[in-house]
Structure formats: structure tokens, C-alpha cells
Amino acid sequence: MDTIQRHSSIMLLISLSLVLTTLISTCLASPTSTNAILLTIKSVLTDPQDALSKWSEDPTATSVCTWHGVTCPENEERVTGLNLSSNGLSGVISPAIGGLLSLEFLDLSSNSLSGPIPSELGTLKNLKVLALYSNSLTGFIPPQLGSLKNLKVLRIGDNGLYGEIPQSLGNCNGLETLGLAYCRLNGTIPPQIGNLRQLKSLNLQNNSLSGMIPNLAQCTELQVLSLSDNMLEGDIPSFIGSLNALQSLNLANNQLSGAIPTEIGNLLNLNHLYLLGNQLTGNIPHELNKLNQLQILDVSNNNLSGPINLSTNDLTNLQFLVLSSNSLQGEIPSNLCPSNSSLINLFLAGNKLRGTIDSILNCTSLKSLDLSNNTLTGSIPYNIDQLTNLVNLALHNNSLEGPLPPQIGNLTNLEILSLYHNTLTGAVPPEIGKLKNLNIFFLYENQMSGVIPSELTNCINLQEVDFFGNHFSGSIPDQIGNLKDLTVLQLRQNDLTGPIPPSLGYCKSLQQLALADNGLTGSLPDTFGSLTELTLITLYNNTLEGPLPESLLGLKNLSIVNFSHNQFNGSISPLTGSDILTVLDMTNNSFSGRIPPELCNSRNLTRIRLGHNQFVGPIPSQVGQLEQLDSLDLSYNDLSGEIPSSLSSCKQLMHLLLNGNGLRGQIPHWVGNLGLLGEVDFSSNSLNGEIPKEVGNLSNLIKLSLYNNSLTGLIPEEIGKLTSLNVINLQKNNLSGQIPPQIQQCNKLYELRLAENYLSGPIPSELGELSELQVILDLSYNNLSGQIPSSLGNLIKLERLNLSFNQLDGAIPVSLARLTSLHRLNLSNNILHGAIPHALSSFPLDSFRGNELCGAPMGVCTDQSVSEKRLSSAEVAGIIVVIVLVSALVCVVLLYIMVRIWSNWREVSVSNSDCEDSNKGWNIGNEEKSSGVRKYWKVGSASIGVGSSEEKYCSVSDSSILQVKTDVGS
């Protein structure tokens, strides 16, 4: 309710404003006021063409009715028309224009006006034509325009207008033409537009309108309905079939769905029908054959299916038939285009049509025929020359076979001949030279052979020739230079031999030259320096040789150069003449000398590949100026010095290959700042120092190869942050310490090489979590110890496992039997023992040598060898510790006993000397006893301590002797 009240208040204010403006304007409608209004309009305009130079403030000047663009009724000073169209005006439209109350015609179109459309135009009640199209106007469409009851033509499209279409336009009952195309309007099409019963043309194309097509059934005068290039959805409404006056219907490039309504067949006056670029389904209605006035029918780029059931026997005026990019099936019907047809252009590309193309040969009116991207079979008919008017013939991407018939040379109007991606065989007929108007000739990806006929060079209007991917042999025609208009020559991937003809340098319009993947020999002609328009040249995979001609310095437009895999030598300096190079690939040649710093003048270089040459000296520091560089390959040269710090500026680098050189120094820490790096290969250099932990910042890294250097220190645990890694190769360095368990986080690894280092400690069980590991796990030639983790059995994709030349002990885990993809295994030269798991018995003897293993392929395991299991190093160490402790304890006890014996002996000796007579009697009186006593001392038994005091040994009583005897005998 509040919204309605607010809306009523706004409308009341607008009405009062209009009345007030009208009253003021009426008061000012004198010739003087008209002069002032026009001059006010002029004052906000810029007039570079002086179109308004006669619009003057001089009161004695001629009448305003004589001013440029101004129209008045005869003998009246009343301005009824203002036409300033196409005068190069800029500026804004003054609101003062609302004072020209008699204005019936206003045309300011095709200028450069900006700003909003003034709402004051709503006061011009007599206005019949308002044309503001093709400017740079912005803002909303003023709803006040809906009050112009006499308006017949409203054309304000091709501007920057936005917002919704005002519903008030539905009040312009006399409107015949409504043009709002090519703006930025959104929202839905107001249903009030359906009230415009006099409407003949409705053009809303190229906006952002959405929703469904409103009911326009009352617009029975409609002749042109153009709603294309919006976001309209839903079905095509059937009421359109009742718009009998309709001559042009354009609903192209929306999101319309459903079937094409059969009611469209009732539009007998229809000339143009555009339904392309939607999501229409179903068959093409047979009822469309009733549209005998139809000249253009385009339903391409939909999801239509079924057979083609149209015939130009009925569609007698049809000139353009476009059914491309659907899912139409079946053969091309014979009645589609009979001999009496008016059809000029037939486009059936991108469907599922089958059969041959013979049924088209009667359609002699055809100028353009496109049957590409279907499943057509058979050969190109020999009577193809019946299509005498043919200008464009496209049969590519089918399954056509057989030769190219000589009769093709009779199609003398032919400009485009596209036959690529079929299975055509045989040679190019010499008759091709009769096609003097031929511009484009595409034969690529067929199976054609033979030589390229010299007659081809008679086609002097040729601009593009593409024979890629065939089996053409022989040499490039010497007369190729006759093709002065040639812009593209693509002969890659054939069997061409011989030298590149010097006359090719006369094709001065040439922009793209691709001769790669052939057997061309000889050197590059000096005449190539004349190809000043050349942007792309690819000569890779030939046997070309010699130095590059200095004349190449004149090729200022070169952008892409690939001379790789040839035998060129000398300097690459002749290629530094262009400042717009983006790709330079010279790998696998014999270029030498230093890398020229001038190469870096091409600041847009994205790829430099100079690997496998003989370049020397340092890497130029100027490479750091190439901020767009994403790939740098200088591998396998003789470069020296350190990695230049300037490379730290190449933030776009994704591939950095410096391997196989003589680079020295340390791996710079700033490498970790090149966050886009996906491949780093510094292997086979003389780099030293530690692997910087900043490498862990390279979250996009896929390959890290640092092997065969002199790197020391630990493998940084930050390497575990490289979760995108596929390859780690650190072998043949001097790395030490343990393998960091964090490496398990690199869960995309399929290749891990850490061999030939000084790594120690156990193999981390976490390696078993690298489930994608496939190519190899190589930890050989280290100092690793402990048992082989059973978790390695989880690496079921692994193909090669090398743990040789370590100090691994214990048994081979049975879990390794799960490695069914393993085809190479090396566990040799460790301290392994026990039985080899049966699943590994198929591996050769060398896989297990240097251990104490048994079972196939080693010796047979005996019961003893199986039962006498050798103790592990940990167990041995434990036993040794126990033995040492026990031995130490025994020694302490023995030492204690010996000390006590010595102490007691000393005591006995002293007491004997004090009691000599008694001892003497003891010794004489009983020899046997004395002997027993001597034996007792010799034995050194602990029972020597039976006497508890010295009195026992000094006493001469019998009891003392008997005590000793008793103790000895005990």
C-alpha cells in the first residue's frame, strides 16, 4: 500500500512538473525564445565540423528556420524539426530542448553525444520521431517518454543506456517503430509492449534482457521482431504464428528451449527466420516448407535432431539454408536442393549426417557448400565440376577417401577449398593450377602423397596453403616464389627433401612459414631476409645446416622461431633483429659462442630454449629483464659462472632448466620466490652448499632435479610442503642426515631418487604412504640402516625399487609381495638375511647378492638356516651390553675375593710367626694333617675364614687342630 502511495505521489509530481514546464515553454515560444533555446542547445555541444556555425545570437541575423538542421512550416517561425544527425557533435543534450514545444521530428543520431537522455523530452507532446541512436548516451530511459502519445518512431539504441525498459512506453499507442538495440538494458520485456497495436518494428537485440517473450499477439501489424542476443528463456511462444504480417523474425542467441513451434509455418510473408544459438530440440518442423517467401533460414547451433525434411522444391525463394552444429541425422535428401533451386549457400556442418555427397551435385546454383564435421563417406565425385558456380567448398572433418579428382580444376570460381582431416589419398592433380581465384587450400591431416605439383604455383591468388600431416615427398617447387600473396605456408610433417628454394624469399607477404618435421637439407637461403612480414617460422626436425644468414636481422616482425633439432652452427645473433620475439627454440643444434645479450631486447619473450648446443660463458644478466619469461632452457651447454641473481625478477618462470653445464656456486635462496615454478633442473653442474629451505615455498613445483652436483647438508624438511611434486632427483651429491619423514606429504610423487649420497638412519616408514610412486624409488649407495619398512608394500604402482649398497638388515618384508607392478628390484649388498619371499623369486640373482639370504633365486633354505635366524644389529648390541655388564660384575666380585684372601693370608702369617713352637709341633706330629692344610691353602677356599679370631691359629690345644681338620674335610 505504501509503495502504491509513493508511486502515486511521484507520478503527481511528474505531472505537475510537466504542466509547469509546458506553461513556461509556452510563454517562451516566441521567435526570440526559440533562438535562445537553440543557442542554449548549441552551448553544450562541441562542433568540430562547424555544422552550427550559422546559429548566431545576432538579432539581425537570418531566421532560425534557415539554420542548419532546423525545419519550420512554410511561412511560420515555429520549429517542427531538428536534424543534426551525423555531424560529429559531442557534448550533452541540453534539457532546454524541452522548450521546443512544436517539435515533431528530432534526430541527433550518429554523433558522439554523452550523458543522460533529458526527461524534458517528455514535454514535446507533438513529437512523432525521436532518433538518438548511435551515440554514447548513458543512464536510464526516462519514463517520461511514455507520455508522448503522438510518437511513431523511437530509436535510441546503440548507446550505453542501462536499467529496465520503462513500462510507460506501452502508453505510446501510436508507436510503429521501437528500437532499443545494442544497449545494456536488463530485466524483462514489459508485457505493456504488447499493447502497441500499431507496432511494425520491435528491435531489442544485443542487450541483457531475460525472462520469457511476452504476449505480443495484439501487435498484428508487426513486420520485424528482433530479440536476438539476449538471455531470453522458455519456449518460443506459439502466438508468433498469428503475426501474419511478420517478415523478419530474429530470436537468435538466447536461451530458448523446446521445439520449434509448427505455427511458424503460418507466417507466409516471412523472409528471414533466425533461430540460431539457442537450446532448441526436436525435429525441424515439416511445416516450414510452407514458407515460400523465405529467403534465409538459420537454425544452427541448437540441439535439433532427426532427418533434414526441408526441400527447396517448396522453399522456392530460399537462398541461405544454415543447419550447422546440431545433431541432424540420416543422409542428405535428394530433394533438398534440386536443379531448379535458388539456394546459394548451404551449410550443414557439424551434424551426424552420413552417406555420400552425390545428392548435392544437382544444386548448380550453389556458391557456398559446407558439409564439414559430419560422418560422410565415399569419395569426392568426379562430376563435382557440375557445381560450376561454387566459390567455397568445405568438406573437412569427414571420412572421405580416394583421390582428389582432376575435375576439381574445372571449378574456376573456387576461392576456398577445405578438405582437411579426411583419409584422401593419391597426389594433388596438376589441374589444380587452373584455379586462378583460389585463396585458401587446406589438405592437412590426410594420407596424400606424391610431389607437390609445380602447377600449384600458377594459383597466383593463393594466400593460405596447409598440407600438414600428409606423405608428400620430393622437393618444394622452385617456383613457389610466384605466390606473391601467400601469407601462410604450412608443409610440416611430410616427407619433403632437398633444399629450401631461394624463391621462397620472394613471397614477401608471408607471415607464417612451417616446414618442420621433414627431411630438408642445405642451408637457409639469404633471400629469407626479404620476408619482412614473417611472424612465425618453424624449421625443427630437419637436417638443415650451416650458419644463419646475417640477412635475418631484417626480420623485425618475428614472434615465434623454432629451428630446433637441426645441424645449424655459428651464432644466433641474426635472430636478435626483432624486438617482439615471444618464443625462441634452438635446441639440439651446434650453435656456439656466447648467448647474445641483445636477445633480451625482446621484452615479451615467454620461452627461450637453447639447450643441447655449445654455448659458452656466463648466463647474461639481461635475462632478468624478461618479466614475461615462463620457460628458460639452457641445458647441456658449456655455460659457466654462477646462476645470475637477476633471474629473481622473472616472476612468471614455470620451467627453469640449467642442467648439464659448468655452473658453480650455491643454489640461490631467491629461487623460492619464483612461486610459479613447476620444473627446476640444476643437475650435472658444480653447485655446492645446502639445498635452500626456501625451495619449500614452490607450491606449484612438479619436478625438482638437483642430481650430480656437490650439494651438502640435510635434505630440508620443507620439501614436504611441495605437495604437487611428481619427481625428486637428488642423487649423486654429498647430502647427509636422515631422509625427512615429511616427504610423505608429497603424495603425488611418482619418482624419488636419493641414491649416491651419505644419507643415514632408517628408511622412514612414511615412504609407504606415497601411493602414487611408480617410476622408481632409489635409495641405493647410502648409509641407511635398520630394517626395510613393511609399509613399502603399499607402493603397489611401483615399477623399480633399488635399496642396494646400504646397511639394511633383518628379513625382506613379506609385504613386498604386494608390489605386483615391480619389474626391477635391487636389494643387494646389505646385511639382509632369511628367506626371500616366494613372490620375489622371479627376480634375478643379482637382486639379492651380498646378503645372507636363502630361497629362490639364491640357495635352498635348510631348516637350520631358517631356524638359526641371525640376530639383528640391535639385538646383538643389546647382548653385548649385557655381557659387558655381567663381566664387569664378575670382575668386581673376584677382585673383592682376592683382596680378602690377601688380607687373611697376611693375618695368618703374622700369627704363625708369633706361635712358632705350636706350629712346629703341628707340622711334625701329623704329616698327613700338615699335607691337608697345605692343600687347603692352595685351594684357596673361602672356608679359610672359619676361625673368627687370631686365637684359633695361636692355640696349641687339640681342639684347634681338630677344627682345622674338620673344616678341610668338610
Backbone hydrogen bonds, N-H to C=O, Kabsch-Sander energy under -0.5 kcal/mol:
donor,donor_aa,acceptor,acceptor_aa,energy
5,Q,1,M,-2.3
6,R,2,D,-2.7
7,H,3,T,-2.5
8,S,4,I,-2.5
9,S,5,Q,-2.4
10,I,6,R,-2.5
11,M,7,H,-2.5
12,L,8,S,-2.1
13,L,9,S,-2.4
14,I,10,I,-2.6
15,S,11,M,-2.4
16,L,12,L,-2.7
17,S,13,L,-2.6
18,L,14,I,-2.3
19,V,15,S,-2.5
20,L,16,L,-2.7
21,T,17,S,-2.7
22,T,18,L,-2.6
23,L,19,V,-2.5
24,I,20,L,-2.6
25,S,21,T,-2.9
26,T,22,T,-2.5
27,C,23,L,-1.9
28,L,24,I,-1.2
29,A,26,T,-1.2
34,T,30,S,-2.6
35,N,31,P,-2.4
36,A,32,T,-2.1
37,I,33,S,-2.5
38,L,34,T,-2.6
39,L,35,N,-2.2
40,T,36,A,-2.1
41,I,37,I,-2.4
42,K,38,L,-2.4
43,S,39,L,-2.0
44,V,40,T,-0.7
44,V,41,I,-0.8
45,L,42,K,-2.0
46,T,90,S,-2.5
47,D,45,L,-0.5
50,D,47,D,-1.5
53,S,50,D,-1.3
55,W,52,L,-1.5
56,S,54,K,-1.1
61,A,58,D,-1.7
66,T,63,S,-2.1
67,W,64,V,-1.5
70,V,67,W,-2.0
71,T,81,G,-2.9
76,E,73,P,-1.9
79,V,77,E,-0.5
80,T,71,T,-2.5
80,T,78,R,-0.7
81,G,71,T,-2.0
82,L,105,F,-2.6
83,N,69,G,-3.0
84,L,82,L,-0.6
84,L,107,D,-2.7
86,S,109,S,-2.2
87,N,84,L,-0.8
88,G,110,S,-0.5
90,S,46,T,-1.7
91,G,112,S,-0.7
92,V,44,V,-1.5
93,I,114,S,-0.5
94,S,92,V,-0.6
97,I,94,S,-1.9
98,G,95,P,-2.1
99,G,96,A,-2.4
100,L,97,I,-1.7
101,L,99,G,-2.0
103,L,100,L,-1.9
104,E,80,T,-3.4
105,F,80,T,-2.0
106,L,129,V,-2.4
107,D,82,L,-2.9
108,L,131,A,-2.7
109,S,131,A,-0.5
110,S,133,Y,-2.3
111,N,134,S,-0.8
112,S,89,L,-3.1
114,S,91,G,-3.2
115,G,136,S,-0.5
121,L,118,P,-1.6
122,G,119,S,-2.2
123,T,120,E,-2.0
124,L,121,L,-1.5
125,K,123,T,-2.0
126,N,101,L,-0.5
127,L,124,L,-1.8
128,K,104,E,-2.9
129,V,104,E,-2.2
130,L,153,V,-2.7
131,A,106,L,-2.9
132,L,130,L,-0.6
132,L,155,R,-2.7
133,Y,155,R,-1.0
134,S,157,G,-1.6
135,N,158,D,-1.1
136,S,113,L,-2.8
138,T,115,G,-2.3
139,G,160,G,-0.6
145,L,142,P,-1.7
146,G,143,P,-2.0
147,S,144,Q,-1.9
148,L,145,L,-1.6
149,K,147,S,-1.7
150,N,125,K,-0.5
151,L,148,L,-1.3
152,K,128,K,-3.0
153,V,128,K,-2.6
154,L,177,T,-2.7
155,R,130,L,-2.8
156,I,154,L,-0.5
156,I,179,G,-2.3
157,G,179,G,-0.7
158,D,181,A,-3.4
159,N,182,Y,-0.7
160,G,137,L,-2.7
162,Y,139,G,-2.1
163,G,184,R,-0.7
165,I,186,N,-0.5
169,L,166,P,-1.4
170,G,167,Q,-2.0
171,N,168,S,-2.5
172,C,169,L,-1.5
173,N,171,N,-2.2
174,G,149,K,-0.7
175,L,172,C,-2.2
176,E,152,K,-2.9
177,T,152,K,-2.5
178,L,201,S,-2.7
179,G,154,L,-3.3
180,L,178,L,-0.6
180,L,203,N,-2.8
182,Y,205,Q,-2.4
183,C,206,N,-0.8
184,R,161,L,-2.8
186,N,163,G,-2.2
187,G,208,S,-0.5
189,I,210,S,-0.5
193,I,190,P,-1.9
194,G,191,P,-1.8
195,N,192,Q,-2.1
196,L,193,I,-1.8
197,R,195,N,-1.8
198,Q,173,N,-0.6
199,L,196,L,-1.4
200,K,176,E,-3.2
201,S,176,E,-2.3
202,L,224,V,-2.7
203,N,178,L,-2.8
203,N,201,S,-0.5
204,L,202,L,-0.6
204,L,226,S,-2.9
205,Q,226,S,-0.5
206,N,228,S,-2.1
207,N,229,D,-0.9
208,S,185,L,-2.8
210,S,187,G,-2.6
211,G,231,M,-0.5
216,L,214,P,-0.6
219,C,216,L,-1.9
220,T,218,Q,-1.9
221,E,197,R,-0.6
222,L,219,C,-1.7
223,Q,200,K,-3.0
224,V,200,K,-2.5
225,L,248,S,-2.5
226,S,202,L,-2.9
227,L,225,L,-0.5
227,L,250,N,-2.9
228,S,250,N,-0.5
229,D,252,A,-2.4
230,N,253,N,-0.6
231,M,209,L,-3.0
233,E,211,G,-2.6
234,G,255,Q,-0.6
236,I,257,S,-0.6
240,I,237,P,-1.2
241,G,238,S,-2.0
242,S,239,F,-2.7
243,L,240,I,-1.6
244,N,242,S,-1.9
245,A,220,T,-0.5
246,L,243,L,-2.0
247,Q,223,Q,-3.0
248,S,223,Q,-2.3
249,L,272,H,-2.5
250,N,225,L,-3.0
250,N,248,S,-0.5
251,L,249,L,-0.5
251,L,274,Y,-2.8
253,N,276,L,-2.8
255,Q,232,L,-2.9
257,S,234,G,-2.3
258,G,279,Q,-0.6
260,I,281,T,-0.5
264,I,261,P,-1.5
265,G,262,T,-2.0
266,N,263,E,-2.5
267,L,264,I,-1.9
268,L,266,N,-2.1
270,L,267,L,-1.9
271,N,247,Q,-3.3
272,H,247,Q,-2.1
273,L,296,I,-2.2
274,Y,249,L,-2.9
275,L,273,L,-0.6
275,L,298,D,-3.1
276,L,298,D,-0.7
277,G,300,S,-2.0
278,N,301,N,-0.6
279,Q,256,L,-2.9
281,T,258,G,-2.4
282,G,303,N,-0.5
288,L,285,P,-1.5
289,N,286,H,-2.0
290,K,287,E,-2.0
291,L,288,L,-1.7
292,N,290,K,-2.2
294,L,291,L,-1.6
295,Q,271,N,-3.2
296,I,271,N,-2.2
297,L,320,F,-2.5
298,D,273,L,-2.5
299,V,322,V,-2.3
301,N,324,S,-1.9
302,N,325,S,-1.0
303,N,280,L,-2.4
305,S,282,G,-2.2
306,G,327,S,-0.6
309,N,307,P,-0.8
312,T,335,N,-0.7
312,T,336,L,-1.1
313,N,335,N,-0.6
314,D,311,S,-1.2
315,L,311,S,-2.3
316,T,314,D,-2.1
318,L,315,L,-1.4
319,Q,295,Q,-2.6
320,F,295,Q,-2.4
321,L,345,N,-2.4
322,V,297,L,-2.8
323,L,321,L,-0.6
323,L,347,F,-3.1
325,S,349,A,-2.5
326,N,350,G,-0.8
327,S,304,L,-2.8
329,Q,306,G,-2.4
330,G,352,K,-0.5
332,I,354,R,-0.5
336,L,333,P,-1.3
341,S,338,P,-1.6
344,I,319,Q,-2.3
345,N,319,Q,-2.7
346,L,368,S,-2.5
347,F,321,L,-2.7
348,L,346,L,-0.6
348,L,370,D,-3.1
350,G,372,S,-2.0
351,N,373,N,-0.6
352,K,328,L,-2.5
354,R,330,G,-1.9
360,I,357,I,-1.6
361,L,358,D,-1.5
363,C,360,I,-2.3
364,T,362,N,-2.3
366,L,363,C,-1.7
367,K,344,I,-3.4
368,S,344,I,-2.2
369,L,392,N,-2.5
370,D,346,L,-2.6
371,L,369,L,-0.5
371,L,394,A,-2.7
373,N,396,H,-2.1
374,N,397,N,-0.9
375,T,353,L,-2.4
377,T,355,G,-2.4
380,I,401,E,-0.5
384,I,381,P,-1.3
385,D,382,Y,-0.6
386,Q,383,N,-2.0
387,L,384,I,-1.8
388,T,386,Q,-2.2
389,N,364,T,-0.5
390,L,387,L,-1.8
391,V,367,K,-3.5
392,N,367,K,-2.6
393,L,416,I,-2.6
394,A,369,L,-2.7
395,L,393,L,-0.5
395,L,418,S,-3.0
396,H,418,S,-0.6
397,N,420,Y,-2.3
398,N,421,H,-0.8
399,S,376,L,-2.4
401,E,378,G,-2.4
402,G,423,T,-0.7
408,I,405,P,-1.8
409,G,406,P,-2.2
410,N,407,Q,-2.3
411,L,408,I,-1.4
412,T,410,N,-2.1
414,L,411,L,-2.1
415,E,391,V,-3.6
416,I,391,V,-2.0
417,L,440,I,-2.5
418,S,393,L,-2.7
419,L,417,L,-0.6
419,L,442,F,-3.0
421,H,444,Y,-2.8
422,N,445,E,-0.6
423,T,400,L,-2.8
425,T,402,G,-2.2
426,G,447,Q,-0.5
432,I,429,P,-2.0
433,G,430,P,-2.1
434,K,431,E,-2.2
435,L,432,I,-1.8
436,K,434,K,-2.0
438,L,435,L,-1.4
439,N,415,E,-3.1
440,I,415,E,-2.3
441,F,464,E,-2.4
442,F,417,L,-2.6
443,L,441,F,-0.5
443,L,466,D,-3.1
444,Y,466,D,-0.9
445,E,468,F,-3.0
447,Q,424,L,-2.2
449,S,426,G,-2.2
450,G,471,H,-0.6
452,I,473,S,-0.6
456,L,453,P,-1.6
457,T,454,S,-1.7
458,N,455,E,-2.2
459,C,456,L,-1.8
460,I,458,N,-2.3
461,N,436,K,-0.5
462,L,459,C,-2.2
463,Q,439,N,-3.2
464,E,439,N,-2.4
465,V,488,V,-2.4
466,D,441,F,-2.3
467,F,490,Q,-3.2
469,G,492,R,-1.9
470,N,493,Q,-0.7
471,H,448,M,-3.0
473,S,450,G,-2.2
474,G,495,D,-0.6
480,I,477,P,-1.6
481,G,478,D,-0.6
482,N,479,Q,-2.9
483,L,480,I,-1.6
484,K,482,N,-2.1
485,D,460,I,-0.6
486,L,483,L,-1.5
487,T,463,Q,-3.3
488,V,463,Q,-2.3
489,L,512,Q,-2.4
490,Q,465,V,-2.9
491,L,489,L,-0.6
491,L,514,A,-3.1
493,Q,516,A,-1.9
494,N,517,D,-1.0
495,D,472,F,-2.6
497,T,474,G,-2.8
498,G,519,G,-0.6
504,L,501,P,-1.8
505,G,502,P,-2.0
506,Y,503,S,-2.6
507,C,504,L,-1.6
508,K,506,Y,-2.2
509,S,484,K,-0.6
510,L,507,C,-2.2
511,Q,487,T,-2.7
512,Q,487,T,-2.4
513,L,536,L,-2.4
514,A,489,L,-2.8
515,L,513,L,-0.5
515,L,538,T,-2.8
516,A,538,T,-0.6
517,D,540,Y,-2.7
518,N,541,N,-0.9
519,G,496,L,-2.8
521,T,498,G,-1.9
522,G,543,T,-0.5
528,F,525,P,-1.5
529,G,526,D,-1.9
530,S,527,T,-2.4
531,L,528,F,-1.8
532,T,530,S,-2.2
534,L,531,L,-1.7
535,T,511,Q,-3.0
536,L,511,Q,-2.1
537,I,560,I,-2.3
538,T,513,L,-2.4
539,L,562,N,-3.1
540,Y,562,N,-0.8
541,N,564,S,-1.6
542,N,565,H,-1.0
543,T,520,L,-2.5
545,E,522,G,-2.3
546,G,567,Q,-0.8
548,L,569,N,-0.5
548,L,571,S,-0.5
552,L,549,P,-1.8
553,L,550,E,-2.0
554,G,551,S,-2.0
555,L,552,L,-2.0
556,K,554,G,-1.8
558,L,555,L,-0.9
559,S,535,T,-2.9
560,I,535,T,-2.5
561,V,583,V,-2.3
562,N,537,I,-2.2
563,F,585,D,-2.4
564,S,585,D,-0.7
565,H,587,T,-2.5
566,N,588,N,-1.0
567,Q,544,L,-3.0
569,N,546,G,-1.5
570,G,590,S,-0.7
575,L,572,I,-2.0
576,T,573,S,-2.4
577,G,574,P,-0.5
578,S,575,L,-0.5
579,D,556,K,-0.5
582,T,559,S,-3.5
583,V,559,S,-2.3
584,L,607,R,-2.4
585,D,561,V,-2.6
586,M,584,L,-0.5
586,M,609,R,-3.6
588,N,611,G,-1.7
589,N,612,H,-1.0
590,S,568,F,-2.7
592,S,570,G,-2.3
593,G,614,Q,-0.6
595,I,616,V,-0.5
599,L,596,P,-1.6
600,C,597,P,-2.0
601,N,598,E,-2.2
602,S,599,L,-1.3
603,R,601,N,-1.6
605,L,602,S,-1.8
606,T,582,T,-3.2
607,R,582,T,-1.9
608,I,631,S,-2.6
609,R,584,L,-2.9
610,L,633,D,-3.5
612,H,635,S,-2.6
613,N,636,Y,-0.8
614,Q,591,F,-2.8
616,V,593,G,-2.0
617,G,638,D,-0.7
619,I,640,S,-0.5
623,V,620,P,-1.6
624,G,621,S,-1.9
625,Q,622,Q,-2.4
626,L,623,V,-1.8
627,E,625,Q,-1.8
628,Q,603,R,-0.6
629,L,626,L,-1.4
630,D,606,T,-3.0
631,S,606,T,-1.6
632,L,655,H,-2.8
633,D,608,I,-2.9
634,L,632,L,-0.5
634,L,657,L,-3.0
636,Y,659,N,-2.8
637,N,660,G,-0.6
638,D,615,F,-2.6
640,S,617,G,-1.8
647,L,644,P,-1.5
648,S,645,S,-2.1
649,S,646,S,-2.1
650,C,647,L,-1.8
651,K,649,S,-2.0
653,L,650,C,-1.6
654,M,630,D,-2.9
655,H,630,D,-1.8
656,L,679,E,-2.6
657,L,632,L,-3.0
658,L,656,L,-0.6
658,L,681,D,-2.7
659,N,681,D,-0.8
660,G,683,S,-2.2
661,N,684,S,-0.7
662,G,639,L,-2.6
664,R,641,G,-2.1
665,G,686,S,-0.6
667,I,688,N,-0.6
671,V,668,P,-1.2
672,G,669,H,-1.8
673,N,670,W,-2.3
674,L,671,V,-1.6
675,G,673,N,-1.8
677,L,674,L,-2.0
678,G,654,M,-3.1
679,E,654,M,-1.9
680,V,703,K,-2.5
681,D,656,L,-2.4
682,F,705,S,-2.4
683,S,705,S,-0.6
684,S,707,Y,-2.7
685,N,708,N,-0.7
686,S,663,L,-2.9
688,N,665,G,-2.3
689,G,710,S,-0.6
691,I,712,T,-0.5
695,V,692,P,-1.8
696,G,693,K,-2.0
697,N,694,E,-2.5
698,L,695,V,-1.9
699,S,697,N,-2.1
700,N,675,G,-0.5
701,L,698,L,-1.9
702,I,678,G,-3.1
703,K,678,G,-1.9
704,L,727,V,-2.3
705,S,680,V,-2.7
706,L,729,N,-3.1
707,Y,729,N,-0.6
708,N,731,Q,-2.1
709,N,732,K,-1.1
710,S,687,L,-2.8
712,T,689,G,-2.3
713,G,734,N,-0.5
715,I,736,S,-0.5
719,I,716,P,-1.9
720,G,717,E,-2.0
721,K,718,E,-2.2
722,L,719,I,-1.6
723,T,721,K,-1.9
725,L,722,L,-1.6
726,N,702,I,-3.6
727,V,702,I,-2.3
728,I,751,E,-2.2
729,N,704,L,-2.6
730,L,753,R,-3.1
732,K,755,A,-1.8
733,N,756,E,-1.1
734,N,711,L,-2.6
736,S,713,G,-2.5
737,G,758,Y,-0.6
743,I,740,P,-1.8
744,Q,741,P,-2.1
745,Q,742,Q,-2.2
746,C,743,I,-1.7
747,N,745,Q,-2.2
749,L,746,C,-1.8
750,Y,726,N,-2.9
751,E,726,N,-1.5
752,L,776,I,-2.5
753,R,728,I,-2.8
754,L,778,D,-3.2
756,E,780,S,-2.0
757,N,781,Y,-1.0
758,Y,735,L,-3.1
760,S,737,G,-2.4
761,G,783,N,-0.6
763,I,785,S,-0.5
767,L,764,P,-1.8
768,G,765,S,-1.8
769,E,766,E,-2.2
770,L,767,L,-1.8
771,S,769,E,-2.0
773,L,770,L,-1.9
774,Q,750,Y,-1.0
775,V,750,Y,-2.5
776,I,750,Y,-0.7
777,L,800,R,-1.9
778,D,752,L,-2.6
779,L,777,L,-0.6
779,L,802,N,-2.9
780,S,802,N,-0.5
781,Y,804,S,-1.8
782,N,805,F,-1.1
783,N,759,L,-3.0
785,S,761,G,-1.9
786,G,807,Q,-0.6
788,I,809,D,-0.5
792,L,789,P,-1.6
793,G,790,S,-1.9
794,N,791,S,-2.3
795,L,792,L,-1.7
796,I,794,N,-2.2
798,L,795,L,-1.8
799,E,774,Q,-3.0
800,R,774,Q,-0.5
801,L,824,R,-2.1
802,N,777,L,-2.7
803,L,826,N,-2.9
804,S,826,N,-0.6
805,F,828,S,-2.0
806,N,829,N,-1.0
807,Q,784,L,-2.9
809,D,786,G,-2.0
810,G,831,I,-0.7
816,L,813,P,-1.6
817,A,814,V,-2.1
818,R,815,S,-2.1
819,L,816,L,-1.8
820,T,818,R,-2.3
821,S,796,I,-0.6
822,L,819,L,-1.4
823,H,799,E,-2.9
824,R,799,E,-1.5
826,N,801,L,-2.4
827,L,847,S,-3.1
829,N,849,R,-2.9
830,N,850,G,-0.6
831,I,808,L,-3.5
833,H,810,G,-1.9
834,G,852,E,-1.3
836,I,854,C,-2.6
840,L,837,P,-2.3
841,S,838,H,-1.9
843,F,840,L,-1.6
847,S,844,P,-1.6
848,F,845,L,-2.2
849,R,845,L,-0.9
852,E,832,L,-3.3
854,C,834,G,-2.1
855,G,859,G,-4.5
858,M,855,G,-2.6
866,V,862,T,-2.0
867,S,863,D,-3.3
868,E,864,Q,-3.9
869,K,867,S,-2.7
876,V,872,S,-2.8
877,A,873,S,-2.3
878,G,874,A,-1.9
879,I,875,E,-2.4
880,I,876,V,-2.6
881,V,877,A,-2.0
882,V,878,G,-2.1
883,I,879,I,-2.9
884,V,880,I,-2.7
885,L,881,V,-2.3
886,V,882,V,-2.8
887,S,883,I,-2.9
888,A,884,V,-2.4
889,L,885,L,-2.1
890,V,886,V,-2.6
891,C,887,S,-2.5
892,V,888,A,-2.0
893,V,889,L,-2.3
894,L,890,V,-2.9
895,L,891,C,-2.7
896,Y,892,V,-2.3
897,I,893,V,-2.4
898,M,894,L,-2.8
899,V,895,L,-2.2
900,R,896,Y,-2.0
901,I,897,I,-2.9
902,W,898,M,-2.7
903,S,899,V,-2.1
904,N,900,R,-2.7
905,W,901,I,-2.7
906,R,902,W,-2.0
907,E,903,S,-1.4
908,V,904,N,-2.3
909,S,905,W,-2.5
910,V,906,R,-1.8
911,S,907,E,-2.0
912,N,908,V,-2.2
913,S,909,S,-1.6
914,D,910,V,-1.2
915,C,911,S,-1.1
916,E,913,S,-0.5
919,N,915,C,-1.9
920,K,916,E,-2.3
921,G,917,D,-2.4
922,W,918,S,-2.0
923,N,919,N,-2.2
924,I,920,K,-2.3
925,G,921,G,-2.5
926,N,922,W,-0.8
930,S,926,N,-2.4
931,S,927,E,-2.9
932,G,928,E,-2.3
933,V,929,K,-2.6
934,R,930,S,-2.6
935,K,931,S,-2.5
936,Y,932,G,-2.2
937,W,933,V,-2.2
938,K,934,R,-2.0
939,V,935,K,-2.3
940,G,936,Y,-1.6
941,S,936,Y,-0.9
944,I,941,S,-1.5
945,G,942,A,-1.7
946,V,943,S,-1.5
952,K,949,S,-1.2
953,Y,950,E,-0.7
954,C,950,E,-1.1
955,S,951,E,-1.7
960,S,957,S,-0.6
961,I,957,S,-1.0
962,L,958,D,-2.9
963,Q,959,S,-1.7
964,V,960,S,-1.6
965,K,961,I,-2.6
966,T,962,L,-2.6
967,D,963,Q,-2.2
968,V,964,V,-2.6
969,G,965,K,-2.7
970,S,966,T,-1.2
